[in-house]
């Protein structure tokens, strides 16, 4: 799918976005709307008001990339309750399901939360 298959954080922007924006516009939303660095390697998901288009912004180590998808019919799952809602963190699997058109993403947890470094260290000792 998108980029490498290492575990990376995925953040869904908590409001409808103007998807006419390109690299700079989406980077600005990441910085001002999410308070994050678009060059961090995380994946950032944006959808339009009608939820028929989605874009994912990510930095692959050499430059910014934008993945865009327009559904032929139907809508993407609604990831916000009202405009300006908090950012939602997804797993990579949930992102892939979202882009495939799953309606469950954002309504219920589909994956277990990622383990922290401390939890990983304890699990490796067992």
DSSP file (Angstrom, degrees, kcal/mol; ACC not computed):
  #  RESIDUE AA STRUCTURE BP1 BP2  ACC     N-H-->O    O-->H-N    N-H-->O    O-->H-N    TCO  KAPPA ALPHA  PHI   PSI    X-CA   Y-CA   Z-CA
    1    1 A X              0   0    0      0, 0.0     2,-0.5     0, 0.0     4,-0.1   0.000 360.0 360.0 360.0-115.5    0.0    0.0    0.0
    2    2 A X        -     0   0    0      2,-0.1    94,-0.0    65,-0.0    65,-0.0  -0.773 360.0 -50.9 -95.6 126.3    1.6    3.3    1.1
    3    3 A X  S    S-     0   0    0     -2,-0.5    57,-0.1     2,-0.1     2,-0.0  -0.005 102.2  -7.8  56.4-151.4    5.3    3.5    1.8
    4    4 A X        -     0   0    0      1,-0.1     4,-0.1     3,-0.0    -2,-0.1  -0.222  59.6-126.8 -76.3 168.3    7.1    1.1    4.1
    5    5 A X        +     0   0    0      2,-0.1     2,-0.1    -4,-0.1    -1,-0.1   0.107  66.7 122.0-106.1  21.8    5.3   -1.5    6.2
    6    6 A X  S    S-     0   0    0      1,-0.1     2,-0.5     0, 0.0    -2,-0.0  -0.466  80.2 -88.0 -75.5 155.0    6.9   -0.6    9.5
    7    7 A X        +     0   0    0     -2,-0.1     2,-0.3    84,-0.0    -1,-0.1  -0.533  60.9 167.3 -67.3 117.6    4.6    0.4   12.3
    8    8 A X        -     0   0    0     -2,-0.5    84,-0.2    -4,-0.1     2,-0.1  -0.958  38.6-102.8-129.2 148.7    4.0    4.1   11.9
    9    9 A X        -     0   0    0     -2,-0.3    34,-2.6    82,-0.1     2,-0.4  -0.421  30.4-156.0 -69.9 147.6    1.4    6.3   13.6
   10   10 A X  E     -aB  43  90A   0     80,-1.0    80,-2.6    32,-0.2     2,-0.5  -0.995   7.1-167.5-125.6 127.3   -1.6    7.4   11.5
   11   11 A X  E     -aB  44  89A   0     32,-2.9    34,-3.0    -2,-0.4     2,-0.5  -0.968   9.1-152.0-120.4 127.4   -3.5   10.5   12.4
   12   12 A X  E     -aB  45  88A   0     76,-3.5    76,-1.9    -2,-0.5    34,-0.2  -0.863  27.2-118.4 -97.0 125.4   -6.9   11.4   10.9
   13   13 A X        -     0   0    0     32,-3.1    34,-0.2    -2,-0.5    66,-0.1  -0.431  22.5-132.4 -62.6 132.0   -7.6   15.1   10.7
   14   14 A X  S    S+     0   0    0     71,-0.2    71,-1.2    -2,-0.1    70,-0.3   0.137  79.2  41.5 -83.0  20.9  -10.6   15.8   12.9
   15   15 A X  S    S-     0   0    0     69,-0.2    32,-0.4    68,-0.2    68,-0.1  -0.977  97.7 -78.7-154.7 160.7  -12.6   17.9   10.4
   16   16 A X        -     0   0    0     -2,-0.3     2,-0.3    30,-0.1    32,-0.2  -0.403  51.2-150.8 -61.4 142.0  -13.5   18.0    6.7
   17   17 A X        -     0   0    0     30,-3.2     2,-1.0    -4,-0.1    32,-0.3  -0.853  21.2-112.3-117.4 152.6  -10.6   19.4    4.7
   18   18 A X    >   -     0   0    0     -2,-0.3     3,-1.6     1,-0.1    30,-0.1  -0.740  30.6-164.2 -79.4 103.7  -10.4   21.2    1.4
   19   19 A X  T 3  S+     0   0    0     -2,-1.0    -1,-0.1     1,-0.3    29,-0.1   0.327  75.0  85.2 -82.2  10.4   -8.8   18.5   -0.7
   20   20 A X  T 3  S+     0   0    0      5,-0.0    -1,-0.3     2,-0.0     5,-0.1   0.623  72.0 104.9 -75.0 -12.7   -7.8   21.0   -3.4
   21   21 A X    <   -     0   0    0     -3,-1.6     2,-0.1     1,-0.1    -4,-0.0  -0.359  57.5-162.5 -67.0 146.2   -4.8   21.5   -1.2
   22   22 A X     >  -     0   0    0     -2,-0.1     4,-2.6    44,-0.0     5,-0.3  -0.048  48.6 -49.2-105.9-148.7   -1.5   20.0   -2.3
   23   23 A X  H  > S+     0   0    0      1,-0.2     4,-2.3     2,-0.2     5,-0.2   0.925 135.5  41.6 -56.2 -52.0    1.7   19.3   -0.4
   24   24 A X  H  > S+     0   0    0      2,-0.2     4,-2.2     1,-0.2    -1,-0.2   0.911 115.6  49.1 -67.9 -42.8    2.1   22.7    1.2
   25   25 A X  H  > S+     0   0    0      2,-0.2     4,-1.7     1,-0.2    -1,-0.2   0.917 114.5  44.3 -63.8 -44.1   -1.6   23.1    2.1
   26   26 A X  H  X S+     0   0    0     -4,-2.6     4,-2.1     2,-0.2    -1,-0.2   0.881 111.4  54.3 -68.6 -37.2   -1.8   19.7    3.7
   27   27 A X  H  X S+     0   0    0     -4,-2.3     4,-2.3    -5,-0.3    -2,-0.2   0.897 106.8  52.6 -60.6 -39.7    1.5   20.2    5.5
   28   28 A X  H  X>S+     0   0    0     -4,-2.2     4,-3.2     1,-0.2     5,-0.5   0.887 107.3  51.1 -62.9 -39.9    0.1   23.4    6.9
   29   29 A X  I  X>S+     0   0    0     -4,-1.7     4,-1.7     2,-0.2     5,-1.1   0.889 109.7  50.6 -64.0 -38.2   -3.0   21.5    8.2
   30   30 A X  I  X5S+     0   0    0     -4,-2.1     6,-2.2     3,-0.2     4,-0.7   0.928 116.5  41.0 -63.6 -44.4   -0.7   19.0    9.9
   31   31 A X  I  <5S+     0   0    0     -4,-2.3     4,-0.4     4,-0.2    -2,-0.2   0.943 129.0  26.2 -71.4 -48.0    1.4   21.8   11.6
   32   32 A X  I  <5S+     0   0    0     -4,-3.2    -3,-0.2    -5,-0.2    -2,-0.2   0.892 129.8  37.3 -86.4 -40.7   -1.5   24.1   12.6
   33   33 A X  I  <<S+     0   0    0     -4,-1.7    -3,-0.2    -5,-0.5    -2,-0.1   0.830 132.8  23.9 -82.1 -33.2   -4.4   21.8   12.9
   34   34 A X  S  <<S-     0   0    0     -5,-1.1    -3,-0.2    -4,-0.7    -2,-0.1   0.591  93.0-131.9-107.6 -15.2   -2.6   18.8   14.4
   35   35 A X        +     0   0    0     -5,-0.4     2,-0.3    -4,-0.4    -4,-0.2   0.840  65.7 122.5  66.1  33.4    0.4   20.4   16.0
   36   36 A X        -     0   0    0     -6,-2.2     2,-0.6     2,-0.0    -1,-0.2  -0.786  69.5-106.1-125.2 167.6    2.7   17.9   14.4
   37   37 A X    >   -     0   0    0     -2,-0.3     3,-1.9     1,-0.1     5,-0.3  -0.839  19.2-152.2 -93.5 117.5    5.7   17.8   12.1
   38   38 A X  T 3  S+     0   0    0     -2,-0.6     3,-0.5     1,-0.3    21,-0.1   0.663  95.8  60.2 -65.0 -13.3    4.7   16.6    8.6
   39   39 A X  T 3  S+     0   0    0      1,-0.2    -1,-0.3    19,-0.1    19,-0.0   0.243  75.6  98.1 -95.0  12.8    8.3   15.3    8.1
   40   40 A X  S <  S-     0   0    0     -3,-1.9    -1,-0.2     1,-0.1    -2,-0.1   0.672  97.4-112.9 -75.3 -17.2    8.0   12.9   11.1
   41   41 A X  S    S+     0   0    0     -3,-0.5    -3,-0.1     1,-0.4    -2,-0.1   0.328  75.0 129.2  98.6  -7.3    7.2    9.9    9.0
   42   42 A X        -     0   0    0     -5,-0.3    17,-0.5   -34,-0.1     2,-0.4  -0.346  60.6-116.6 -74.3 162.6    3.7    9.5   10.3
   43   43 A X  E     -a   10   0A   0    -34,-2.6   -32,-2.9    15,-0.1     2,-0.5  -0.860  24.2-157.6-101.9 137.2    0.7    9.2    7.9
   44   44 A X  E     -aC  11  57A   0     13,-2.2    13,-2.6    -2,-0.4     2,-0.4  -0.969   4.6-156.4-122.4 121.2   -1.9   11.9    7.9
   45   45 A X  E     +aC  12  56A   0    -34,-3.0   -32,-3.1    -2,-0.5     2,-0.3  -0.806  12.8 178.0-102.8 133.9   -5.4   11.2    6.7
   46   46 A X  E     - C   0  55A   0      9,-2.7     9,-2.4    -2,-0.4     2,-0.3  -0.980   4.1-173.4-130.9 143.7   -7.8   13.9    5.3
   47   47 A X  E     - C   0  54A   0    -32,-0.4   -30,-3.2    -2,-0.3     7,-0.2  -0.943  23.5-116.4-131.7 159.0  -11.3   13.6    3.9
   48   48 A X    >   -     0   0    0      5,-1.6     3,-0.9    -2,-0.3   -30,-0.1  -0.331  38.4 -95.4 -86.3 174.7  -13.6   16.2    2.3
   49   49 A X  T 3  S+     0   0    0    -32,-0.3    -1,-0.1     1,-0.3   -33,-0.1   0.882 126.2  44.8 -58.5 -42.6  -17.0   17.3    3.6
   50   50 A X  T 3  S-     0   0    0      1,-0.0    -1,-0.3    25,-0.0    26,-0.1   0.587 105.0-131.0 -80.0  -9.2  -19.0   14.8    1.5
   51   51 A X  S <  S+     0   0    0     -3,-0.9    25,-3.4     2,-0.1    -2,-0.1   0.828  76.0 115.6  62.0  35.5  -16.5   12.0    2.4
   52   52 A X  S    S+     0   0    0     23,-0.2    19,-2.4     1,-0.1     2,-0.3   0.568  70.7  47.9-103.4 -15.3  -16.1   11.0   -1.2
   53   53 A X  E     - D   0  70A   0     17,-0.2    -5,-1.6    23,-0.0     2,-0.3  -0.943  62.7-177.2-126.3 147.1  -12.4   11.9   -1.5
   54   54 A X  E     -CD  47  69A   0     15,-2.5    15,-2.7    -2,-0.3     2,-0.4  -0.992   5.0-167.5-140.9 148.5   -9.5   11.1    0.8
   55   55 A X  E     -CD  46  68A   0     -9,-2.4    -9,-2.7    -2,-0.3     2,-0.5  -0.992   6.3-158.0-134.0 144.4   -5.8   12.1    0.8
   56   56 A X  E     -CD  45  67A   0     11,-2.6    11,-2.6    -2,-0.4     2,-0.4  -0.991   9.0-160.3-121.6 125.5   -2.9   10.7    2.9
   57   57 A X  E     +CD  44  66A   0    -13,-2.6   -13,-2.2    -2,-0.5     2,-0.3  -0.882  22.0 156.5-104.0 133.7    0.2   12.9    3.4
   58   58 A X  E     - D   0  65A   0      7,-2.2     7,-3.2    -2,-0.4     2,-0.6  -0.993  39.0-128.4-154.2 157.4    3.4   11.2    4.4
   59   59 A X  E     - D   0  64A   0    -17,-0.5     5,-0.2    -2,-0.3    -2,-0.0  -0.936  14.9-168.3-107.3 120.0    7.2   11.8    4.3
   60   60 A X        -     0   0    0      3,-2.0     4,-0.1    -2,-0.6    -1,-0.1   0.317  56.1 -92.3 -93.7   9.2    9.1    8.8    2.8
   61   61 A X  S    S+     0   0    0      2,-0.2     3,-0.1   -22,-0.0    -2,-0.0   0.108 122.7  51.7 102.9 -21.5   12.5   10.0    3.8
   62   62 A X  S    S-     0   0    0      1,-0.4     2,-0.3     0, 0.0    -3,-0.0   0.574 120.6 -28.7-119.3 -18.5   13.2   11.8    0.6
   63   63 A X  S    S-     0   0    0     -5,-0.0    -3,-2.0   -24,-0.0    -1,-0.4  -0.966  73.8 -68.1 177.9 170.2   10.2   14.0    0.1
   64   64 A X  E     -D   59   0A   0     -2,-0.3     2,-0.3    -5,-0.2    -5,-0.2  -0.537  44.2-164.7 -77.2 142.6    6.5   14.5    0.8
   65   65 A X  E     -D   58   0A   0     -7,-3.2    -7,-2.2    -2,-0.2     2,-0.5  -0.951   7.4-156.4-126.4 146.9    4.1   12.1   -0.9
   66   66 A X  E     -D   57   0A   0     -2,-0.3     2,-0.5    -9,-0.2    -9,-0.2  -0.990   2.1-164.5-126.5 124.2    0.3   12.5   -1.3
   67   67 A X  E     -D   56   0A   0    -11,-2.6   -11,-2.6    -2,-0.5     2,-0.4  -0.926  15.0-169.5-102.9 127.4   -1.9    9.5   -1.9
   68   68 A X  E     -D   55   0A   0     -2,-0.5     2,-0.4   -13,-0.2   -13,-0.2  -0.937   8.7-179.1-122.3 143.0   -5.4   10.4   -3.2
   69   69 A X  E     -D   54   0A   0    -15,-2.7   -15,-2.5    -2,-0.4     2,-0.5  -0.997  10.1-168.6-141.8 137.0   -8.5    8.3   -3.6
   70   70 A X  E     -D   53   0A   0     -2,-0.4   -17,-0.2   -17,-0.2     2,-0.2  -0.993  26.3-129.1-121.4 123.5  -12.0    9.1   -4.9
   71   71 A X        -     0   0    0    -19,-2.4     3,-0.1    -2,-0.5     5,-0.1  -0.490   4.5-143.7 -71.7 139.2  -14.7    6.5   -4.3
   72   72 A X  S    S-     0   0    0      1,-0.3     2,-0.3    -2,-0.2    -1,-0.1   0.837  84.9  -3.3 -70.9 -33.3  -16.6    5.5   -7.4
   73   73 A X  S    S+     0   0    0    -21,-0.0    -1,-0.3    -3,-0.0     2,-0.1  -0.983 112.5  23.5-153.9 157.9  -19.7    5.2   -5.2
   74   74 A X  S    S-     0   0    0     -2,-0.3     2,-0.3    -3,-0.1    -3,-0.1  -0.308  78.8 -83.1  82.3-169.9  -20.6    5.5   -1.6
   75   75 A X        -     0   0    0     26,-0.1   -23,-0.2    -2,-0.1   -24,-0.1  -0.925  30.4-107.1-134.8 156.8  -18.8    7.5    1.1
   76   76 A X        -     0   0    0    -25,-3.4    27,-0.1    -2,-0.3    23,-0.1  -0.421  56.1 -82.6 -72.8 160.3  -15.8    7.0    3.4
   77   77 A X        -     0   0    0     25,-0.5     2,-0.7    21,-0.2    -1,-0.1  -0.297  47.6-107.8 -61.0 149.5  -16.6    6.4    7.1
   78   78 A X        -     0   0    0     25,-0.2    -1,-0.1     1,-0.1    -3,-0.0  -0.744  34.3-177.0 -85.7 117.4  -17.2    9.6    9.1
   79   79 A X        +     0   0    0     -2,-0.7     2,-0.4   -66,-0.1    -1,-0.1   0.382  63.0  57.3 -97.2   2.6  -14.2   10.2   11.4
   80   80 A X        -     0   0    0      1,-0.1     3,-0.1     5,-0.0   -65,-0.1  -0.977  60.1-154.3-134.0 148.3  -15.5   13.3   13.1
   81   81 A X  S    S-     0   0    0      1,-0.4     2,-0.3    -2,-0.4    -1,-0.1   0.836  86.6  -4.3 -86.5 -36.3  -18.7   13.9   15.1
   82   82 A X  S >  S-     0   0    0    -68,-0.2     3,-1.5     0, 0.0    -1,-0.4  -0.974  96.2 -73.8-150.2 156.1  -18.7   17.6   14.4
   83   83 A X  T 3  S+     0   0    0     -2,-0.3   -68,-0.2     1,-0.3   -69,-0.0  -0.260 119.4  27.2 -54.5 136.2  -16.4   20.0   12.5
   84   84 A X  T 3  S+     0   0    0    -70,-0.3    -1,-0.3     1,-0.2   -69,-0.2   0.574  85.7 156.6  87.2  11.1  -13.3   20.7   14.6
   85   85 A X    <   -     0   0    0     -3,-1.5   -71,-0.2   -71,-1.2    -1,-0.2  -0.152  51.1 -80.8 -63.4 164.9  -13.4   17.4   16.5
   86   86 A X        -     0   0    0      1,-0.1    -1,-0.1   -73,-0.1     2,-0.1  -0.230  53.3 -92.1 -65.2 155.5  -10.2   16.0   18.0
   87   87 A X        -     0   0    0    -54,-0.1     2,-0.5    -3,-0.1   -74,-0.2  -0.387  38.3-139.4 -65.6 144.7   -7.8   14.1   15.8
   88   88 A X  E     -B   12   0A   0    -76,-1.9   -76,-3.5    -3,-0.1     2,-0.5  -0.920   5.6-143.5-110.2 133.5   -8.2   10.4   15.7
   89   89 A X  E     -B   11   0A   0     -2,-0.5     2,-0.3   -78,-0.2   -78,-0.2  -0.839  23.6-176.2 -96.0 131.6   -5.3    8.0   15.8
   90   90 A X  E     -B   10   0A   0    -80,-2.6   -80,-1.0    -2,-0.5     2,-0.2  -0.783  25.1-116.5-118.7 162.5   -5.6    4.9   13.7
   91   91 A X     >  -     0   0    0     -2,-0.3     4,-2.1   -82,-0.1     5,-0.1  -0.556  35.2-108.6 -87.5 165.9   -3.5    1.9   13.1
   92   92 A X  H  > S+     0   0    0      1,-0.2     4,-2.4     2,-0.2     5,-0.2   0.891 121.7  53.6 -62.1 -38.7   -2.1    1.2    9.7
   93   93 A X  H  > S+     0   0    0      1,-0.2     4,-2.5     2,-0.2    -1,-0.2   0.910 107.7  50.3 -62.4 -42.5   -4.6   -1.7    9.2
   94   94 A X  H  > S+     0   0    0      2,-0.2     4,-2.7     1,-0.2    -1,-0.2   0.882 108.7  52.8 -63.6 -37.6   -7.5    0.7   10.1
   95   95 A X  H  X S+     0   0    0     -4,-2.1     4,-2.6     2,-0.2    -2,-0.2   0.937 109.9  47.7 -61.1 -46.0   -6.2    3.2    7.5
   96   96 A X  H  X S+     0   0    0     -4,-2.4     4,-1.2     1,-0.2    -2,-0.2   0.905 113.0  48.0 -63.2 -41.0   -6.1    0.5    4.8
   97   97 A X  H  X>S+     0   0    0     -4,-2.5     5,-2.6     2,-0.2     4,-0.6   0.907 110.8  52.3 -64.0 -41.5   -9.6   -0.6    5.8
   98   98 A X  H ><5S+     0   0    0     -4,-2.7     3,-1.5     1,-0.2   -21,-0.2   0.937 109.0  48.9 -58.2 -48.0  -10.8    3.0    5.7
   99   99 A X  H 3<5S+     0   0    0     -4,-2.6    -1,-0.2     1,-0.3    -2,-0.2   0.732 106.8  57.0 -68.0 -21.3   -9.4    3.5    2.2
  100  100 A X  H 3<5S-     0   0    0     -4,-1.2    -1,-0.3    -3,-0.2    -2,-0.2   0.563 126.2-101.6 -82.8  -9.0  -11.1    0.3    1.1
  101  101 A X  T <<5 +     0   0    0     -3,-1.5    -3,-0.2    -4,-0.6    -2,-0.1   0.591  59.5 166.8 103.1  12.2  -14.4    1.8    2.2
  102  102 A X      < -     0   0    0     -5,-2.6   -25,-0.5     1,-0.1     3,-0.3  -0.390  25.6-157.0 -61.9 133.8  -15.0    0.1    5.5
  103  103 A X  S    S+     0   0    0      1,-0.2   -25,-0.2   -27,-0.1    -1,-0.1   0.534  83.9  69.2 -87.8  -7.8  -17.8    1.8    7.5
  104  104 A X    >>  +     0   0    0      2,-0.1     3,-2.0     3,-0.1     4,-1.3   0.714  68.8 107.6 -84.5 -21.2  -16.6    0.5   10.9
  105  105 A X  T 34 S+     0   0    0     -3,-0.3     4,-0.1     1,-0.3   -15,-0.0  -0.386  90.7  13.1 -62.4 127.9  -13.4    2.5   11.0
  106  106 A X  T 34 S+     0   0    0      2,-0.5    -1,-0.3    -2,-0.1     3,-0.1   0.184 115.0  77.0  91.9 -16.2  -13.8    5.3   13.6
  107  107 A X  T <4 S+     0   0    0     -3,-2.0     2,-0.3     1,-0.4    -2,-0.2   0.770 108.8   1.7 -94.7 -30.4  -17.0    3.7   15.1
  108  108 A X  S  < S-     0   0    0     -4,-1.3    -2,-0.5     0, 0.0    -1,-0.4  -0.985  87.4 -89.0-152.4 152.4  -15.3    1.0   17.1
  109  109 A X        -     0   0    0     -2,-0.3     3,-0.1     1,-0.2    -4,-0.1  -0.486  36.7-179.8 -66.3 129.0  -11.7   -0.1   17.7
  110  110 A X        +     0   0    0     -2,-0.3     2,-0.3     1,-0.1    -1,-0.2   0.592  66.4  34.8-103.7 -16.0  -10.7   -2.6   15.1
  111  111 A X  S    S-     0   0    0      3,-0.0     2,-0.1   -20,-0.0    -1,-0.1  -0.936  89.6-100.1-134.1 156.7   -7.1   -3.2   16.3
  112  112 A X        -     0   0    0     -2,-0.3     3,-0.1     1,-0.1    -2,-0.1  -0.471  54.2 -93.0 -69.8 150.1   -5.5   -3.4   19.7
  113  113 A X        -     0   0    0      1,-0.1    -1,-0.1    -2,-0.1     2,-0.0  -0.297  49.3 -94.3 -63.4 150.4   -3.7   -0.3   20.7
  114  114 A X        -     0   0    0      1,-0.1     2,-0.2    -3,-0.1    -1,-0.1  -0.357  43.4-110.3 -65.3 145.3    0.0   -0.1   19.8
  115  115 A X        -     0   0    0     -3,-0.1    -1,-0.1     1,-0.1     2,-0.1  -0.496  28.1-124.5 -76.5 144.3    2.4   -1.2   22.6
  116  116 A X     >  -     0   0    0     -2,-0.2     4,-2.3     1,-0.1     5,-0.2  -0.356  28.6-104.3 -78.7 167.8    4.5    1.4   24.2
  117  117 A X  H  > S+     0   0    0      1,-0.2     4,-2.1     2,-0.2     5,-0.1   0.870 123.4  52.7 -61.0 -36.7    8.3    1.0   24.4
  118  118 A X  H  > S+     0   0    0      2,-0.2     4,-2.1     1,-0.2    -1,-0.2   0.916 108.9  48.3 -66.3 -43.4    8.0    0.0   28.1
  119  119 A X  H  > S+     0   0    0      1,-0.2     4,-2.4     2,-0.2    -2,-0.2   0.874 111.2  51.3 -63.9 -37.6    5.4   -2.7   27.3
  120  120 A X  H  X S+     0   0    0     -4,-2.3     4,-2.1     2,-0.2    -1,-0.2   0.905 108.3  51.4 -65.2 -41.1    7.6   -4.0   24.5
  121  121 A X  H  X S+     0   0    0     -4,-2.1     4,-0.9     1,-0.2    -2,-0.2   0.908 112.0  46.5 -63.1 -41.8   10.6   -4.2   26.8
  122  122 A X  H >X S+     0   0    0     -4,-2.1     4,-0.8     1,-0.2     3,-0.6   0.916 111.7  51.1 -66.8 -42.5    8.6   -6.2   29.4
  123  123 A X  H 3< S+     0   0    0     -4,-2.4     3,-0.5     1,-0.2    -1,-0.2   0.844 107.4  53.8 -64.0 -33.6    7.2   -8.5   26.7
  124  124 A X  H 3< S+     0   0    0     -4,-2.1    -1,-0.2     1,-0.2    -2,-0.2   0.718 103.4  57.2 -74.4 -20.2   10.7   -9.2   25.4
  125  125 A X  H <<        0   0    0     -4,-0.9    -1,-0.2    -3,-0.6    -2,-0.2   0.704 360.0 360.0 -81.0 -20.0   11.9  -10.2   28.9
  126  126 A X     <        0   0    0     -4,-0.8    -1,-0.2    -3,-0.5    -2,-0.2   0.471 360.0 360.0 -79.0 360.0    9.2  -12.9   29.2
